[in-house]
Amino acid sequence: MFQQNLKNWFNQFKQYFFTYSNGFYHLPYSSKSPEALVESFAKYPFVKHNKERQSIYAKTPFCDGGFNYQKLEEGCWIIYSKVRYKANVAFDLIYDDPKEEKIEDKGYYMLSLNHITNQVTIDKKIYEKQLCFSNYSWTFFKPKERNCDLNFKGSDNKYITLYFNDEWLQRNLAQNNLFSEGGLTSFIASNEPYIAWPLTGNEEVLKNFSHFDDVMNLNGEAASIDFLQLKFSTINLIFDFFRLCSEQKVMENYSGIDYDDKFNINRVENYLTNHLFDKFPGIAILSAKFKISESKLKSEFKQFFGKPIYKYFQEKQMQLAKELIIENKFLIKEISYKFGYENTSKFSAAFKKHYNILPSDLQKQEFEIEG
């Protein structure tokens, strides 16, 4: 009896404990259902829950921000979160002991459009402004699969997430032609735990972030939410994902990445973007540093971020170089030297390959605009 009581107590309170490992604070939360998710966050210290507006706001040592939520109908919810992080934070899913769960509780699928904006650390003597890099993606998780939700210090992240159970999926989605054409029927039946697919940043679907600001009345400008418009917008968002899966043959080109590898791939990306003035360290060094095999590092980084790892690193270098050129604080020669190029011509060639303009011409354009 004592052991059972102790087990029940731990299951009740484990969601309020956090741990620290691999440079991250790990904060658990319940995702047995959307209701459980809302309640698990609402009970954290320094969190305000406005039930009338259906919003959660947190101002904690870890982050500032929160989310708005709506139950669209039985078995389907939408949650739109916006959070800025003050520390490295990883959210970990927790569930009750499976033996204690109701047999009929099969959990919720989680479909999310993601906008991750990471702040880059740069010496203020070189660049005084705040530089941020954005990554966009879709993720689609099966019920009770462990999500790798990493958030780096200084990041400002947005997620539009739909939660729906299997009954809702079968009733509303599974019979649609786009669902099967996109390979999602086979995905549901497969052993793959989730889909994560990078976006370029130019897709029309990304306008949904500003659109859902309005339809979910995040600014409180409307007297109430237009619920029919919210449902309509949500269905359109789902069909955007279906079309992506069909047009880009996602299921034919995708293979899952396990939790630990995904954790390390994110850490590799963050390390590279914070060492842009260094030479590319090489696959072998990165593999050893972040404890991931060289073959996995190359293949999984490309799958997760949409580009080979060196190309991704060079593109971020060129983005920073462009900012330095526009700021007009350094000579082109000085900028090329800072990025480790042997001479200005090699840097100029790399820059033109990326932006289709020489750095000297870009600097002239900016000077003429200012003049």
Buried (B, 14 or more C-beta within 10 A) or exposed (E): EEEEEEEEEEBEEEBEEBEEEBEBBBBBBBBBBBEBBBBBBBEBEEBEBEEEBBBBBBEBEBBBBBBBBBBBEEBBBBBBBBBBBBBBBBBBBBBBEEEEBEEEBEBBBBBBBBBBBBBBEBEEEBBEEEBBBEBBBBBBBBBBBBBBBBBBBBBBBBBBBBBBBBEBBEBBBBEBEBBBBBBBBEBBEEEBBBBBBBBEEEBEBBEBBEBBBBBBBBEEEEEEBBEEEBBEBBEEBBBBBBBBBBEEEBBEEBEBBEEEBBBBBBBBBBBBBBBBBEEBBEBEEBBEEBEBEEEBBBBBBBBBBBBEBBEBBBEBBBBBBBEBBBBEEBEBEEBBBBBEBEEBEEBBEBBBEBBEBBBBEBBEEBEEEEE
